[in-house]
Amino acid sequence: MTAHRPYIIDDDETQVFRLNREVLVSDEVSRLETERIFQTCWIYVGHASELPQPGDFRTRIVAGRPLIFCRSQAGEVRAFFNTCRHRGAIVCRERAGNARRFNCLYHGWSYGSDGSLAQVPGANGYPASFDKDEFGLISPPRFESYRDFWFMCLDEKAPALLDYLAGATDYIDLVVDQSPSGRMEIIHGTQEYDIAANWKLLVENSVDDYHLPSTHATWLNFMANSGVNVKPLTNEGLVLPAKGGAVDLGNGHFTTDNVNYRGRPVANWIPLYGEDSKQEIGEIRSELTARLGEARASRVADTNRNLVIFPNLVINDGSSVTVRTFSPVGPARMHVTAWALGPAEESESARARRLDSFLTFYGPGGFATPDDVEALEMVQRGLANWRDDPWSEMSRGMGKPQEDQLNSDEHHLRVFWRRWNDLMERAQ
């Protein structure tokens, strides 16, 4: 970073907020983020429903670390660094499966699903000081869950996950309340793609309603032609009236919180879903009301939200529920992974509507995501001029009271950047 230039300018008195564009292009900033953010914060690993049976496993990269996310033979959800204790090779080479043991290809060391070192070829060649019990797979220092969402933290001194999530738990609860049994599940199938842009730009984009009418005009026209009322999006401010719509949840977490205008295939009928779906969606709504009461059912069914859990997890709870995480690959590229989430007990027809919404809006070939990818990559290309044009303007809506904020204001973005700035500067 340029020595004399701060990461942000944040002045409440003059109501000015600026972002130093170097933080979106700098190799040094990217390196520091690994140390000060991804090694200190709780990072999403996966959902318990991805591991229904003992021995089930998933391998993925989390905070830059190869990880095995698995369920032991005893039924416990575990996480291990995917690294052999002998010479450091990857132990599990498959993306997913079921195994009683993880076997290292290099020298044949094998590990149980509980991480214990099970077998060492030629063990009698080691001295008496060699103790197999000392060479099990290493687990992250912290590994905890909330409502079946599992996170790891590389900082053993970090606060408990529940404390870290702070107000975000209320919004996770709204997601889980969609299930009569409280059992949500990741639906089979994964979306993966890269974006040639800095990962922090997708954090911004996930809650930025200011871009909807310009970037997503095709989708809005499609919705309008399908009989959906999108007039609120044409009002001054370009979004729904969002009383309390930009919510700071603490610890860098935040969310949009809207009255739902586009309909939810699990709670509200709109013409887009077809006449044959009206009865079932009405029945789902009746079940919500009977189980949760009218007020809570309305909260679940009649509002939607894009929840950001700092630093890189987004739960989009709208026309479908999408769990999306993204990891930096240097300063100008990210890898995105997304899953659909739904009630474990929902019918085949309700599941089909959910997946249709997941694919047609949030999917990499849907109405929204290709537009967003193009926009973010255009931003990254434009940032090549950062030395001559060094500041991004982010003061929209600054100074407004909570009840007057719109989702098209940039309150959410400032919540993220203030937390990011605090962590990045804390160690300096």
C-alpha atoms as one frame of an Amber mdcrd trajectory, in Angstrom:
protein
   0.000   0.000   0.000   1.031   3.561  -0.601   2.531   4.643   2.716   0.728
   7.966   3.058  -2.725   6.849   1.873  -5.237   5.157   4.254  -7.477   2.301
   3.231 -10.656   4.359   3.714 -11.758   7.920   4.430 -14.688   7.801   6.858
 -15.882  11.211   8.054 -19.292  11.368   9.738 -19.114  15.138  10.154 -18.771
  15.857   6.446 -20.672  12.668   5.490 -17.889  11.469   3.234 -16.844   7.857
   2.730 -14.160   6.946   0.230 -12.426   3.635  -0.520  -8.811   3.512  -1.604
  -8.916   1.531  -4.856  -5.462   0.118  -4.240  -7.027  -2.369  -1.803  -8.708
  -4.019  -4.813  -5.550  -4.460  -6.898  -2.651  -4.840  -4.465  -0.740  -8.088
  -4.026   0.430  -6.862  -0.628  -3.129  -6.211   0.556  -4.132  -9.667  -0.658
  -1.290 -11.188   1.359  -2.241  -9.214   4.470  -5.888 -10.289   4.142  -4.803
 -13.905   4.413  -3.084 -13.133   7.699  -5.436 -10.590   9.275  -8.870 -11.687
   8.035  -8.919 -15.288   6.811  -6.690 -16.513   9.653  -8.638 -14.696  12.380
 -12.320 -14.859  11.370 -14.750 -17.754  11.360 -14.923 -19.090   7.789 -17.764
 -21.213   6.422 -16.892 -24.865   5.752 -20.149 -26.599   4.883 -23.587 -27.783
   5.954 -24.166 -30.920   8.016 -26.696 -32.196   5.475 -23.850 -32.674   2.983
 -22.701 -35.564   5.185 -25.806 -37.684   5.806 -24.032 -41.003   6.488 -21.040
 -42.058   8.627 -17.962 -42.004   6.419 -19.300 -39.313   4.067 -16.757 -36.664
   3.147 -16.271 -33.525   1.060 -12.933 -31.971   0.205 -12.701 -28.235  -0.371
 -10.409 -25.250  -0.002 -11.310 -23.087   3.002  -9.318 -19.943   3.824  -6.683
 -21.189   1.406  -6.341 -24.510   3.251  -7.123 -27.929   1.703  -9.710 -29.410
   4.070 -11.576 -32.683   4.589 -15.127 -32.056   5.817 -16.472 -35.405   6.957
 -18.670 -37.457   9.253 -16.823 -40.038  11.330 -17.964 -43.619  11.736 -19.285
 -42.526  15.137 -21.500 -39.939  13.423 -19.567 -36.811  14.431 -19.076 -33.968
  11.953 -15.340 -33.302  11.719 -12.831 -31.220   9.768  -9.192 -32.048   9.100
  -6.426 -30.374   7.152  -6.026 -32.485   4.035  -2.304 -33.031   4.573  -0.463
 -36.256   5.393   1.515 -36.064   8.630   4.415 -37.916   6.986   5.575 -35.809
   4.043   2.695 -33.391   3.557   0.902 -34.870   0.541  -2.834 -34.456  -0.003
  -4.469 -37.416   1.731  -7.950 -37.396   0.173  -7.906 -36.744  -3.589 -11.625
 -37.110  -4.358 -14.132 -34.281  -4.214 -16.747 -36.300  -2.327 -17.595 -39.842
  -1.334 -17.779 -42.288   1.533 -14.721 -43.915   3.077 -13.697 -45.648   6.270
 -10.113 -44.519   5.685  -8.208 -41.794   3.866  -5.109 -43.248   2.199  -2.052
 -41.255   1.195  -0.874 -42.200  -2.295   2.754 -41.310  -1.613   3.894 -43.715
   1.138   0.651 -45.405   2.075  -0.090 -43.875   5.472  -3.830 -44.163   6.139
  -6.177 -42.358   8.501  -9.560 -43.194   9.972 -12.622 -41.002   9.484 -11.941
 -39.699  12.997  -8.512 -38.477  11.823  -6.497 -41.067  13.726  -3.441 -42.587
  12.066  -4.643 -46.122  11.286  -1.788 -47.742   9.407   1.888 -47.074   8.649
   3.531 -49.425   6.142   6.746 -50.826   7.567   6.021 -49.412  11.010   8.717
 -51.632  12.530  11.308 -49.504  10.729  10.622 -46.555  13.025  12.418 -46.101
  16.342  10.763 -46.754  19.694  10.131 -43.033  20.090   7.659 -43.082  17.166
   4.090 -42.918  18.511   1.233 -43.340  16.018  -1.121 -41.514  18.366   0.861
 -38.324  17.824   0.402 -38.351  14.040  -3.319 -38.172  13.412  -4.669 -35.625
  10.933  -4.660 -32.087  12.309  -7.974 -30.315  12.880  -8.489 -26.555  12.643
  -8.021 -24.885  16.042 -11.763 -24.108  16.202 -14.644 -25.920  14.492 -18.217
 -25.108  15.531 -21.721 -24.975  14.086 -24.929 -23.003  14.254 -28.152 -24.610
  12.970 -26.072 -27.135  10.952 -23.903 -24.455   9.314 -20.295 -25.414  10.148
 -17.450 -22.909  10.389 -13.758 -23.147  11.209 -11.416 -20.574  12.690  -7.621
 -20.679  12.536  -7.310 -18.489  15.636  -7.688 -20.583  18.776  -8.268 -17.395
  20.803 -11.220 -16.265  18.697 -14.614 -15.778  20.372 -17.117 -18.619  20.164
 -18.965 -18.924  16.858 -22.274 -17.936  18.451 -20.734 -14.700  19.732 -19.053
 -14.071  16.392 -22.304 -14.465  14.435 -24.005 -11.900  16.689 -27.249 -10.660
  15.073 -26.790 -12.859  12.007 -28.289 -15.764  13.957 -31.735 -14.117  13.770
 -31.587 -14.223   9.990 -30.257 -17.776   9.843 -33.228 -18.714  12.027 -35.586
 -17.189   9.440 -34.081 -19.529   6.853 -34.331 -22.631   9.031 -37.907 -21.765
  10.050 -38.982 -22.595   6.501 -38.653 -26.285   7.401 -41.464 -27.834   9.502
 -38.870 -30.075  11.173 -36.118 -27.464  11.385 -34.034 -29.586   8.987 -32.729
 -27.710   5.993 -30.554 -29.533   3.484 -28.120 -28.720   0.736 -29.663 -29.946
  -2.509 -27.500 -32.162  -4.694 -25.513 -30.148  -7.231 -22.959 -27.369  -6.935
 -22.349 -24.207  -8.914 -18.680 -23.277  -9.314 -17.133 -20.525 -11.376 -14.373
 -17.929 -11.305 -14.752 -14.173 -11.567 -11.827 -12.057 -12.753 -12.342  -9.523
  -9.984 -11.373  -8.884  -6.364 -13.447 -10.950  -3.907 -14.548  -7.884  -1.953
 -16.426  -6.592  -4.989 -18.790  -9.575  -4.739 -19.452  -8.757  -1.091 -20.577
  -5.298  -2.221 -22.574  -6.627  -5.162 -24.472  -9.117  -2.998 -26.296  -6.332
  -1.150 -26.153  -3.468  -3.659 -29.678  -2.791  -4.899 -28.542   0.456  -6.516
 -27.431  -1.529  -9.566 -30.676  -3.464 -10.122 -32.481  -1.252 -12.692 -29.371
  -0.677 -14.803 -27.551  -4.014 -14.545 -30.581  -6.330 -14.370 -33.015  -4.614
 -16.746 -33.521  -7.863 -18.696 -34.595  -9.717 -15.572 -36.923  -6.912 -14.475
 -38.566  -6.866 -17.890 -38.976 -10.639 -17.751 -40.605 -10.428 -14.324 -42.926
  -7.631 -15.427 -43.930  -9.560 -18.561 -44.627 -12.594 -16.352 -47.168 -10.637
 -14.335 -44.984  -9.727 -11.359 -45.328  -6.233  -9.930 -41.900  -4.631 -10.180
 -43.156  -1.041  -9.972 -41.518  -0.484  -6.574 -38.177  -0.752  -8.327 -38.989
   2.215 -10.532 -39.555   4.583  -7.602 -37.050   7.294  -6.724 -34.281   5.480
  -4.927 -34.674   2.607  -7.377 -35.689   0.048  -4.769 -38.529  -0.924  -2.521
 -39.159   1.433   0.359 -36.750  -0.209   2.782 -37.664   0.818   6.292 -34.806
  -0.610   8.263 -33.750  -2.301   5.047 -30.013  -2.048   5.654 -29.228  -3.859
   8.888 -25.873  -3.873  10.705 -25.700  -7.192  12.587 -22.357  -6.686  14.325
 -18.831  -8.019  13.666 -19.021  -6.971  10.024 -22.194  -8.982   9.248 -25.118
  -7.205   7.581 -28.206  -7.831   5.498 -30.841  -6.361   3.289 -34.357  -6.813
   4.629 -37.181  -6.254   2.140 -40.854  -6.704   1.751 -40.967  -9.498  -0.821
 -42.310  -8.310  -4.170 -41.233 -11.155  -6.452 -42.791 -14.106  -4.621 -41.282
 -17.139  -2.947 -41.978 -20.595  -4.307 -42.121 -21.828  -0.709 -44.539 -19.216
   0.594 -46.040 -16.812  -1.951 -47.664 -17.467  -5.298 -46.958 -15.261  -8.314
 -47.982 -15.824 -11.965 -44.451 -16.907 -12.852 -44.946 -20.180 -10.923 -48.087
 -21.177 -12.835 -51.681 -21.755 -11.797 -51.035 -25.398 -10.927 -48.691 -24.344
  -8.117 -51.144 -22.020  -6.371 -52.796 -24.637  -4.154 -49.560 -26.164  -2.880
 -47.937 -22.821  -2.179 -51.065 -21.821  -0.257 -50.800 -25.005   1.778 -47.163
 -24.263   2.570 -48.150 -20.797   3.733 -50.922 -22.255   5.913 -48.452 -24.653
   7.526 -46.073 -21.774   8.302 -48.886 -19.818   9.942 -50.128 -22.774  11.999
 -46.615 -23.611  13.204 -45.092 -20.162  13.684 -48.061 -17.856  14.186 -49.171
 -15.154  11.771 -46.470 -12.606  12.629 -43.534 -15.003  12.368 -44.977 -16.699
   9.273 -45.283 -13.312   7.601 -41.679 -12.555   8.517 -40.554 -15.808   6.886
 -42.843 -15.647   3.860 -43.312 -11.962   3.087 -39.763 -10.657   3.418 -36.504
 -11.569   1.760 -32.894 -10.794   2.498 -29.313 -11.124   1.332 -27.329 -11.969
   4.451 -23.562 -11.430   4.447 -21.587 -13.199   7.171 -18.180 -11.570   7.277
 -15.981 -12.069   5.430 -17.122 -14.252   2.512 -20.400 -16.111   3.090 -23.678
 -14.917   1.564 -27.069 -16.534   2.200 -29.571 -15.232  -0.344 -33.023 -15.907
   1.093 -35.381 -14.787  -1.651 -36.962 -16.598  -4.595 -34.814 -19.524  -3.434
 -32.248 -20.002  -0.694 -28.711 -19.854  -2.047 -25.618 -20.456   0.082 -22.668
 -18.806  -1.663 -19.047 -18.533  -0.623 -16.111 -17.087  -2.527 -12.370 -17.219
  -2.023  -9.662 -14.877  -3.295  -7.224 -16.195  -5.871  -4.868 -13.254  -5.729
  -6.092  -9.649  -5.892  -7.901  -9.882  -9.249  -9.660 -13.260  -9.237 -12.028
 -15.193  -6.984 -13.460 -18.696  -6.977 -17.202 -18.875  -6.250 -19.100 -21.904
  -4.953 -22.867 -21.926  -4.461 -25.477 -24.426  -3.309 -29.276 -24.469  -3.089
 -30.738 -25.023   0.384 -34.261 -26.231   1.112 -36.460 -27.990   3.684 -35.612
 -31.669   3.919 -39.260 -32.693   3.768 -40.504 -30.549   0.868 -42.371 -32.203
  -1.992 -40.919 -33.000  -5.378 -42.912 -30.184  -6.988 -41.844 -27.626  -4.370
 -38.227 -28.739  -4.803 -38.538 -28.291  -8.575 -39.759 -24.701  -8.151 -36.932
 -24.010  -5.739 -34.279 -25.341  -8.103 -35.791 -23.461 -11.037 -35.463 -20.220
  -9.069 -31.933 -21.146  -7.976 -30.841 -21.738 -11.559 -32.729 -19.018 -13.417
 -31.752 -16.120 -11.147 -28.602 -16.908  -9.137 -27.109 -19.570 -11.404 -24.022
 -18.822 -13.516 -26.276 -19.018 -16.603 -29.266 -17.275 -15.000 -30.723 -13.801
 -15.264 -28.647 -12.166 -12.515 -25.228 -13.767 -12.174 -23.894 -13.253 -15.724
 -24.825  -9.566 -15.472 -23.065  -9.271 -12.125 -19.970 -11.120 -13.319 -19.677
  -8.813 -16.306 -20.129  -5.732 -14.107 -17.520  -6.832 -11.561 -15.001  -7.748
 -14.228 -15.533  -4.336 -15.840 -14.814  -2.744 -12.477 -11.604  -4.731 -12.112
 -10.466  -3.708 -15.585 -11.266  -0.089 -14.841  -9.216  -0.237 -11.657  -6.069
  -0.348 -13.783  -6.315   3.465 -13.523  -6.235   3.446  -9.715  -3.049   5.501
  -9.487  -4.654   8.345 -11.454  -8.169   7.950 -10.019  -7.515   6.511  -6.528
 -10.826   6.763  -4.630 -14.221   5.044  -4.921 -17.210   7.097  -3.735 -19.363
   5.310  -1.140 -21.261   8.080   0.666 -24.740   7.350  -0.696 -27.285   7.562
   2.133 -24.667   8.550   4.690 -26.173  10.317   7.677 -29.688   8.920   7.217
 -31.392   7.434  10.279 -31.928   3.670  10.153 -35.655   3.975   9.424 -35.051
   6.098   6.325 -32.360   3.971   4.700 -32.912   2.347   1.337 -31.276  -0.781
   0.013 -29.956   1.414  -2.788 -28.011   3.372  -0.184 -24.513   2.198   0.649
 -24.861   1.690   4.386 -24.278  -2.067   3.974 -21.081  -1.491   2.044 -19.731
   0.833   4.713 -20.476  -1.780   7.412 -18.279  -4.249   5.559 -15.474  -1.836
   4.822 -15.310  -0.504   8.384 -14.906  -4.035   9.741 -12.401  -4.931   7.040
 -10.442  -1.746   7.760 -10.462  -2.402  11.506  -9.000  -5.894  11.081  -6.472
  -4.817   8.480  -5.174  -1.938  10.608  -5.327  -3.661  14.001  -1.977  -5.405
  13.580  -0.166  -2.391  12.191
